[in-house]
Amino acid sequence: MVDDEVDLLDAWRGGDLSAGNTLFERHYRAIYRFFHGRVSGELDDLVQTTFARCAASKDRLDGGGTFRGYAYAVARNVLREHYRAQRGAREIDFGSQSVTDLGATPTALIAQRQEQRLLLEALRTIPLDHQIALELSYWEGLSSRDLARVLDVPVGTAKTRLRAARKALEARLTEIAASPEQLASTLGDLERWSAALRDHLADDPHAGR
């Protein structure tokens, strides 16, 4: 964490727009990526809503958490509300429903390698909280403490859920792989393929703000 971000958030909430601009510029790309694989057409609106709620909230960044982890937690709630509004649903279960289950049409991410395409398909068909946990861990390097805040669970539970998410991903990859060789290549270097997807997404002109 950048040590001054607690102070920056407090200053922003106190009316210092330059502090808010600093946080926005530092974390826009990360929050944009969060929504990119889950919705289409409203990315900037959802990002703006997320930052506006960070500014309006009275929640404190304490216990060793980071602003980025806090912003992801807010983004997860914004995403839930977005799905509810789209589906006219009273509740959305991120623990059991996937992007595919919810009928979402995420902004396209063109994968260059078959391992990347396989990984993308698998991520979008496992429960959303599994997808979120894996992407924030592998793509964004989020700590267990921050992941716990995002998922709204204790740190130990967050670690357990991350392991469960990895198992769910591996099981789904096993189901959809075109060949044993493709499966072995994807599972054998999962971190590298995940990093490649993240880097590919970072080339998006909007994500590059």
C-alpha positions as CSV (number, residue, x, y, z in Angstrom):
1,M,0.0,0.0,0.0
2,V,1.1,3.5,-0.6
3,D,1.3,4.8,2.9
4,D,-0.5,8.1,2.3
5,E,-3.7,6.6,0.9
6,V,-5.6,6.6,4.2
7,D,-4.8,10.3,4.5
8,L,-5.7,10.9,0.8
9,L,-9.1,9.2,1.3
10,D,-9.8,11.2,4.4
11,A,-8.8,14.4,2.6
12,W,-11.0,13.5,-0.4
13,R,-13.9,12.9,1.9
14,G,-13.2,16.3,3.4
15,G,-13.5,18.0,0.1
16,D,-10.0,17.9,-1.3
17,L,-10.6,17.0,-5.0
18,S,-6.9,16.8,-5.7
19,A,-6.6,13.9,-3.2
20,G,-9.5,12.2,-5.0
21,N,-7.9,12.7,-8.4
22,T,-4.7,11.1,-7.1
23,L,-6.5,8.0,-5.9
24,F,-8.5,7.8,-9.1
25,E,-5.4,8.0,-11.3
26,R,-3.6,5.3,-9.2
27,H,-6.4,2.8,-9.2
28,Y,-8.6,3.5,-12.3
29,R,-6.9,0.7,-14.3
30,A,-7.5,-1.9,-11.6
31,I,-11.1,-1.1,-11.1
32,Y,-11.7,-0.9,-14.8
33,R,-10.2,-4.4,-15.2
34,F,-12.5,-5.7,-12.4
35,F,-15.6,-4.8,-14.4
36,H,-14.2,-5.5,-17.8
37,G,-14.7,-9.3,-17.6
38,R,-18.1,-9.1,-16.1
39,V,-20.2,-6.5,-17.8
40,S,-20.4,-4.7,-21.2
41,G,-21.1,-1.2,-22.3
42,E,-21.3,0.5,-18.9
43,L,-17.7,0.2,-17.7
44,D,-16.9,3.8,-17.1
45,D,-20.2,4.4,-15.4
46,L,-19.6,1.5,-13.0
47,V,-16.0,2.7,-12.3
48,Q,-17.3,6.2,-11.6
49,T,-19.9,4.9,-9.3
50,T,-17.3,2.9,-7.4
51,F,-15.1,5.8,-6.8
52,A,-18.0,8.1,-5.9
53,R,-19.1,5.6,-3.2
54,C,-15.6,5.3,-1.8
55,A,-15.7,9.1,-1.3
56,A,-19.2,9.1,0.2
57,S,-18.7,6.2,2.6
58,K,-17.7,6.6,6.2
59,D,-15.8,3.3,6.3
60,R,-12.3,3.5,7.6
61,L,-9.2,1.9,6.1
62,D,-7.9,0.2,9.2
63,G,-6.5,-3.2,10.2
64,G,-3.8,-3.1,7.5
65,G,-6.0,-3.0,4.5
66,T,-5.3,-1.0,1.4
67,F,-7.4,1.5,-0.6
68,R,-7.2,-0.8,-3.6
69,G,-8.7,-3.7,-1.6
70,Y,-11.4,-1.4,-0.2
71,A,-12.2,-0.1,-3.7
72,Y,-12.6,-3.7,-4.9
73,A,-15.0,-4.4,-2.1
74,V,-17.1,-1.4,-3.1
75,A,-16.8,-2.5,-6.8
76,R,-18.2,-6.0,-5.9
77,N,-21.2,-4.4,-4.3
78,V,-21.7,-2.1,-7.3
79,L,-21.5,-5.1,-9.6
80,R,-24.1,-7.0,-7.5
81,E,-26.5,-4.0,-7.8
82,H,-25.9,-3.8,-11.5
83,Y,-26.8,-7.5,-12.0
84,R,-29.9,-7.1,-9.8
85,A,-31.1,-4.1,-11.8
86,Q,-30.5,-5.9,-15.1
87,R,-32.3,-9.1,-14.0
88,G,-35.0,-7.5,-11.8
89,A,-33.8,-9.9,-9.1
90,R,-34.1,-9.3,-5.4
91,E,-30.8,-11.1,-4.7
92,I,-27.8,-12.4,-6.7
93,D,-25.7,-15.2,-5.3
94,F,-22.1,-14.7,-6.2
95,G,-21.3,-17.9,-4.3
96,S,-23.1,-20.1,-6.8
97,Q,-23.9,-18.0,-9.9
98,S,-21.3,-17.3,-12.7
99,V,-21.1,-14.6,-15.3
100,T,-22.6,-17.1,-17.7
101,D,-25.4,-18.1,-15.4
102,L,-26.4,-14.4,-15.1
103,G,-26.6,-14.0,-18.8
104,A,-24.0,-11.3,-18.7
105,T,-22.2,-10.3,-21.9
106,P,-18.8,-9.0,-20.7
107,T,-16.7,-6.7,-22.8
108,A,-14.7,-8.9,-25.2
109,L,-11.1,-9.8,-24.3
110,I,-9.4,-11.4,-27.3
111,A,-7.0,-14.2,-26.0
112,Q,-4.1,-14.9,-28.3
113,R,-3.2,-18.4,-27.1
114,Q,-5.4,-21.5,-26.7
115,E,-4.5,-21.7,-23.0
116,Q,-5.7,-18.1,-22.5
117,R,-9.0,-18.8,-24.3
118,L,-9.5,-22.0,-22.2
119,L,-8.8,-20.1,-19.0
120,L,-11.2,-17.3,-19.9
121,E,-14.0,-19.7,-20.7
122,A,-13.4,-21.5,-17.4
123,L,-13.3,-18.3,-15.3
124,R,-16.6,-17.2,-16.7
125,T,-18.4,-20.4,-15.9
126,I,-17.4,-20.8,-12.2
127,P,-19.1,-18.9,-9.4
128,L,-18.5,-15.2,-9.5
129,D,-16.8,-15.1,-6.1
130,H,-14.4,-17.9,-7.3
131,Q,-13.7,-15.9,-10.4
132,I,-13.2,-12.7,-8.4
133,A,-10.9,-14.4,-5.8
134,L,-8.7,-16.0,-8.5
135,E,-8.4,-12.9,-10.7
136,L,-7.7,-10.6,-7.8
137,S,-5.1,-13.0,-6.5
138,Y,-3.4,-14.0,-9.8
139,W,-4.0,-10.9,-11.9
140,E,-3.8,-8.2,-9.3
141,G,-1.6,-9.8,-6.5
142,L,-4.1,-8.9,-3.8
143,S,-3.2,-9.9,-0.2
144,S,-5.3,-12.3,1.8
145,R,-6.3,-9.5,4.1
146,D,-7.6,-7.4,1.2
147,L,-9.2,-10.4,-0.4
148,A,-11.0,-11.0,2.9
149,R,-12.4,-7.5,2.8
150,V,-13.6,-7.9,-0.8
151,L,-15.4,-11.2,0.0
152,D,-16.5,-9.9,3.4
153,V,-15.2,-12.9,5.3
154,P,-12.4,-13.5,7.8
155,V,-8.8,-13.8,6.5
156,G,-8.7,-17.6,7.2
157,T,-12.0,-18.0,5.3
158,A,-10.7,-16.0,2.4
159,K,-7.6,-18.3,2.1
160,T,-9.9,-21.4,2.2
161,R,-12.2,-19.9,-0.5
162,L,-9.2,-19.2,-2.7
163,R,-8.1,-22.8,-2.5
164,A,-11.7,-23.9,-3.3
165,A,-11.7,-21.5,-6.2
166,R,-8.5,-23.0,-7.6
167,K,-10.0,-26.5,-7.3
168,A,-13.2,-25.3,-9.1
169,L,-11.2,-23.8,-11.9
170,E,-9.1,-26.9,-12.3
171,A,-12.2,-29.0,-12.4
172,R,-13.8,-26.8,-15.0
173,L,-10.7,-26.7,-17.1
174,T,-10.6,-30.5,-17.0
175,E,-14.2,-30.6,-18.4
176,I,-13.7,-28.2,-21.3
177,A,-10.1,-28.8,-22.4
178,A,-9.9,-30.0,-26.0
179,S,-7.1,-32.4,-25.2
180,P,-5.0,-33.7,-22.3
181,E,-2.0,-31.7,-23.7
182,Q,-4.0,-28.4,-23.7
183,L,-5.1,-29.1,-20.1
184,A,-1.6,-29.9,-19.0
185,S,-0.2,-26.8,-20.6
186,T,-2.8,-24.6,-19.0
187,L,-2.7,-26.1,-15.5
188,G,1.1,-26.4,-15.6
189,D,1.6,-22.7,-15.8
190,L,-1.6,-21.2,-14.6
191,E,0.0,-18.1,-13.1
192,R,1.8,-17.3,-16.4
193,W,-1.4,-17.6,-18.4
194,S,-3.3,-15.5,-15.9
195,A,-0.6,-12.8,-16.0
196,A,-0.7,-12.8,-19.8
197,L,-4.4,-12.2,-19.8
198,R,-4.0,-9.3,-17.3
199,D,-1.2,-7.8,-19.4
200,H,-3.3,-8.1,-22.6
201,L,-6.2,-6.4,-20.8
202,A,-3.9,-3.6,-19.7
203,D,-3.4,-2.8,-23.4
204,D,-7.0,-1.7,-23.6
205,P,-7.0,2.0,-24.3
206,H,-9.6,2.8,-21.7
207,A,-7.8,0.7,-19.1
208,G,-4.6,2.6,-19.8
209,R,-5.9,5.9,-18.4
